[in-house]
Amino acid sequence: MKHFYIPFLALFPFCLSAQETPNLVLIFIDDMGYGDIGPFGSKLNRTPNLDRMAKEGAKLSSLYVSAPVCTPSRAALMTGCYPTRIDMATGSKFGVLLSGDPKGLNPKEVTIAEVLRSVGYKTAIYGKWHLGDQPEFLPTRQGFDEFFGIPYSHDIHPFHPRQSHFQFPPLALLENETVTEMDPNADYLTKRITEHAVSFIERNKNEPFFLYVPHPIPHKPLHVAPPFMKGVTKEITEKLKLEDGSVDYKTRDRLFRQAINEIDWSVGRILDTLKKHDLDDNTMVIFTSDNGPAIGSAGPLKGRKGSTFEGGMREATVIRWPGKIPAGKTNPELMTTMDLLPTFAKLAGAQLPERKRDGQNIWPVWSPRNAKSPHDHFFYYHTHSLQAVRDTRWKLVLGQNPKLYDLKTDSAEKTNLAAKHPEIIQRLQTAAARATAELGNGEQQGLRVRPVGRATKPTPRIR
């Protein structure tokens, strides 16, 4: 099904014909490494659907998230802003939001869903939100017509390894704003989320839609549905059967290959549904992750989840839109998940509100125009600390003894070239100083930041 908006023609004379307004599908995985899928070199994990998606679309080899952990990464995705700009760099008492946290994405911020809904898109999120569990912060208050899933990571439950410290309540499963289950069987979360995604496509095939699928997996503890447990040894299976209902995290780490297989199955179900309903040629699908791996592999990159090395923030990303995205290519241009909001707005013909954001329209970079990145720099923040900055080639790790890496030839960050290029160091330090002034750094408050949302009497979500 194709959707037509006459005023939008002039925006894309080079590619979009007949004023097409695309459906937009964003599959956002949790804690997946750069080397965990076939298109980016995995020999361990079988991902035939992602392999097909990359063959029919493109690999984005230098797409970054704005933080190496869940909450700030997702806040930036939704708003197009560095987390420090909107005070979402951490939770109130931890690096991410926890149950009953008074903080949440400020309802005054404008999300991707709100932008797209303003021009008639149906919007849905199925999976993990993690931007506030209080009613005023839920997805249905942030532009989404539908929500099925969990308000934060599925390890925020009574069997967390540090439960004696956190005292988490049971995990809540929500339909829109209502808690419908407590302690849902996590083995079936990927399956149930996928079923909701398929239903949404089928129910909205005659109008433009934005489908956001933030799977909770492969974040610890790993869970997979029974059909994907083939090949798991009896020894492992028996260890998973704990009579007291607790969770053996260490044993579940050994289900990583199965977890990735099920995610790939989910991608295939979504792609097949689009094809079945003649939506294939008018739907952009993007697959990426919120940060680097906790269990899996960063491939050739250094670092993991929680670090500002490349492995913590550069994400294996595949994009597909038949006839619009050049097929079988690898796009190495610098881009970020913050770019999705302004890019989707352009594709949908939506107006952006006049407020400062950090993402930019990168459709010309994806399209056959093969344009260069609009970004001069990218800033690597860990919580409120600015730890590194890169341009289109060089990465400077800040500090008393700065380190300089040529990412064009050394994405593994092995060879420090600081002694050879003092002029590049000075240039990147100047860029870092500008970011510090605007966004802040550590205790220094930025001059162009906005307040976070705060609930007055927060309580954990329970049934």
N, C-alpha and C positions, 0 to 999 in steps of 0.2 A: 504494500500500500504506500502511495506517495502523497505527500502533503504539500500544498502550494501557498506561498505568500508572495504576492506581487512586489511589494516594496523591497524585497530582499535581493532582487536580481543583480543590482549593480555592485553588490558587495563582493561577488565571486565570478567575475567575467572569465577567469582563467580555468575554472574547473566545474563548478556546480551549474549544471544545465537545468532549464525548466523550473527554476526557483525551488529546487527540492529542499525540504526541511527534514533533516535526518532524525531518526530515532537514535537515542544515545544509551549505550549499555556500558557500565563501568563495573568490572569484576575486580574487587580489591581484597587481596589475600593478606593473611596475618602472619608476620614473621617468616616470610619466604626469602631464601637466599638467591643471589644473582646466578648461582650455578645449580639451582634446584629443578630446572625444567629443560626439556630437550632442546628447544631453540637456542638456549644459552649454554649448551654443552654437557648437560647432565647425562651420564651413562648409567646412573643408578635408577633414576625415576622414569617410568614409562609415561609419556605425555603425548599420545597420538593426536589428540584434538588441538592441543596448543601447537604441535608441530604443523598441523594443517593450517591453523590460523596464521602462523608466521609465514608459511609458504604462500598463502593467499593475501597476506598483508605485509606488515613491516615489523622489524625489530627496532626498538628504540634503545640504543646502547648507552646513552648518557642522560637518562631521565632520573631526576633526584626527588626524594621526599625532603621535607623541610626539617625533619627531626628523626632521630634513630629509635624512637619509641612511639607507642600507639596514639595516645591522646593528642599530643601536639601535631603529629603527622596528619591525623584526620581533621583537626581544626583547620590546618592550612589548606588541605584539599577542599574542604567545604567552602572556604571564604576567599581563597586566592591570596592569603596573607601569611607572612611569617608568623609563627605562634607568638613571638614576643610582641608583635604589633597589637595583638588582641588579648594579651595576657593569658594565653592558653599553653604556655611552655611547660607547665607542670600542674599536678593536682594540688589540693590544699596542703596535704601532708606527705605526698609521695610523688614520684615522677609522672604518674598518670592518675586520672580520676578513679576513685574507689567508690564503693557503695555508700550512699548517703552523703556524698561530697557536696558542700555548699556551692562549689564552683561549677560552671557550665558555660557552654558557648552562649554569649550574650544574644538574646533574641533580637537585639537591634542590628546585629551583623546580618549581612545578606548572603545566603547560601546559594550554591549551584541550583538546588531545587527551587528556591524562590524565584531566581532569575528565569528559569525555564517555565515555571508555572505561570509567570506573568504573560507569556505568549501562548498559552493554551496547552502546554505539555501536561500529561498525566505523569505523576512522579511517585516512585516507591523505593523503599529500602527494605531489604530482607537480609538480616544478619546481625552484625555487631555495630553498635552506634558509638559508644565510648566518648560522648561529648557532654555528658551530664545526665543523671538518672532522675532528677526532679522533674515534675510535670512541665514546668515552663521551659525546660531545655530539651525535651524529647523531639524526635524527628518530625512529628505531626505539628509541632509549633515552629518548625524551621523549614517549612515548604514542602514536606512530603505528604502526599495524600494517604499513603499506606505505610505501615511499619509492622513487620513480624521479626522478632529476634530478641536479642539480649542487650541490656543497656551498657554493658562493659564486657571485659574479657571473661571467658567461661571458667577461668581459674579463680575468680573472685567468688569463692564458695567455701563452705566449712572444712573442706579437705585440702585447702592450700597448705603447702609445706610450712608456711609461717603463720598458720592460723592462730597460734597462741599469742602472737603479737597483734594481728589484725582483727581477729574476732569477726570474720565475715558472716553475714546471714546466708541462707540458702540462695542459690542462683534463681533469678526471676526470668520467666519468658513472657514477653509482651505481645499482644495484638493491638496495634495502635497505641493507646495509652492505658490499656487494661492489662493487669497481670493475670494471665490465664493458666499458668503452670508454675510450680516451684520445683527446682531440681529436675529439669527435663533430662531425658536420656540423651546425653551428649553424643552417643554413637550415631544418632540419627539427625543431628543438626544440619549437616551438609545436605543430606537428602531432603529434609523438610524445607530448607531455604531454597533449594533448587526447584522443588515443586511449586512453591509460591512464585518464583521468578517466571516459570513456564506459564502458570495461570495468568499472571499479570500481562504477559505478552499476548496471550490468546484473547484476553478480555479487552485489550486496548489496541488491537491490530489496525483499527480504522482511524486512529488519531495519533499525533506525535506523542512519544513517551520518553521519559528518562528513568532507566532502571539501574539502581545502585545495589550491587551484591557484595557486601563486605563479609566474606566468610570468616568465622572465628578460627578456623584451622589454617595452617599448621602451628598455631600457638599452642604451647603446653597447657594442659596434658593432651596428648594426641588421642583422638577418637575417630573411628571409622565404622561405617555400617557393615553388617555381616557379609554381604556379597564381596566386599573388598578385603576380607580377612584371608582370602586364599593365599597359601604360601607361608602363612604365619605358623610357626612351630607350635606343637601341643604344649611344650614347656612354657612358652610365652602366654598362650591362651589361658592356661591354668593359673598363672600368676596374676592375671587380670581379674580373676573371680575372687574378690575380697568380700567376705561375709558381712563385715561391718559397714559396707558401702563406701569405704574410703577409696582413694585413688593412688595407684602405684605409678608415680610420675616416671621413675627411671625405666621401668619396664615399658611403659607406653612410648617412651622415646624411640623404641625399636619398631614402631609402627609408621615411621616417617614415610617410607616408600609407599605404603598403602594409602596414607593420608593424601599424598600428592596425586596418586592414581585416582582417588575419588574426586578431588578437585578438578582434575582433567576431565573426568566423566561429566561433572557438572557443566563445565565449559561446553562440552559436546552437546549436552541436552539443550542448552540455550541456543547454540548455533543451529542445531537441527530444527528447533521450534521456529526460529526466524525464517529458515528456508521453507519449512512446511507452509507458512502463512504468507509467502511471497514478500517478505520484508528484508530479505538478505541484502539486496542492492541499495536499500535506503536506510541501513542501520550501521552506525559506527560502533564497534565493540573494542574496548580497551581492557587489557588484563595486566595488572601490576600488583605490587605489595606495599604495605605501610612502612616497612623498615626491613633491615637485614635479618639474617637467620639467628635463631636461638639454638636450633638443633641442626639444621641443614647446612648447606655449603654456600660460601660466598664466591665459589669458583676461583677465577684468577685474582680476585680483589682481596685486599687486606681488611681485616676488621669484621665485626659482627654486629648484631643488635646492640644498641646502647653506645656505639662508638661513632665518631665523626670521620673515621677512615672510610674509604670508598665502599667497603663491604657493608657498612652500617646504613648508608644513605643512597647509594646508587642502586636502582631497582631494575631487575629483568622485566622488560615491558614489551608487550606485543599489541599491535593495533591493526584492525582490519575493517575495511570498508570497500567492498568490491567496486572497481571502476573509478574510485576516487583516491584511495591510498595506493601508490605504486606497489605492486606485488613483488615479494621475494627479495626485498631490499633491507639493508641495515642502515638506519639513520643515526649518525654519531653526534648530531648537534646537541648542544646543551639545552636542556629543558627541564621543567619541574612539574609536579602535580599541582602546584599553584596556578599553572597556566591553563588548567582545564576549565575553570570558571569563565575567564574571558574568551577562551576559544569556543566553548559550547555556546556562549551568548552570541558570538558572531555567527556561528552556524545556524542558530535558531532565529536570528533576527531580533534578538532581545536587546533592550537598552540596559546599560550598566549604571547603577546609582553612582552619584558623584562622591566617592569616598576613596581614600588612598588604599591601593592594593599593590601586591608585589608580582603577581602573575601577569603574563602578557599573552596576547593572541598568537598562537603558534600554528594556526592552520596553514599559512604559507610555507612553513617548514615541513609539514606533513605532506602537503599537496604536491602534484607534479611540478610545481614551480621550483621545488627543492631549494627554498630560501635558506639563508643562514639564520642562526639563532638570534632572536632579538635581545638576548641577555648579554650584558657586558660582564657581569659577575654573578656568582652564586655564593651565599654565605652559609657556612656550616655551624649551626647552633646546637649546643647540648644544654638542655634546660635554658637558662638565661645567659649562658656563657658563649661568646663568639670564639670558636676554636680554630677556624680556618676560613679561607676565601679562595675561590678559583675564578679564572677567566675562561676563555674558550680553550685554553691549552694548559696553563700553569696553575698549580695548587700550592698555596702558602699555608703551612701550619704555623699558627701564631705562637708567640711566647718569647722568653728572653733569648733563646737560641732557635730562631725560626728555621723551619725546614721547607725546602722548595722541591716540588716534584713536577716533572713533565708528564702530564697525564696522557699525552698523545702517544708516548712510547713506554710509559711506566705506570700503568693503571694500578699495579700492585704496590706502588709507593715504596720501592726498595732503594732507590738511589737519590740521596739528598744532594741537590745541585745548588744549594744556597751560596756557597763560596764563589761560584762561577757567575752568578747573575744578580749582583746587588741592585741593579737598576730595576729588575723585575720585582724584587722584594719590596723596594720602596714604592713602586706603583701599586702593588697589591695591599701594602700597609695603608696607603692613602685611601683606597677603597674601603678597607676595614674600618678606618676611622670615620668615614662617612656613615657606614652602617651603624657603628656604635652611637653616633650622635642621633640618628633617626630612630633606631630600634632598641638601643640600649646594649649593655654588656656587663654581666655580673650585677654589681650594686649600682652601676650607672643607669639611670632611667633614660629611656629614649624620649625624644621631643615629639615624635609623631606616633604615639601609641594610644590605644583605646581601652576602656575598662572591660573587664570580664563580667559575665553574669554571676549573680550571687543570690542564692535562695536564703530566705530569712530563717526558716525552721526545717532544715533538711532531714529527711528520714529515709532509711533504706526501703527499697521497693519490695514489698511482700504481699502475698495474697490474703 
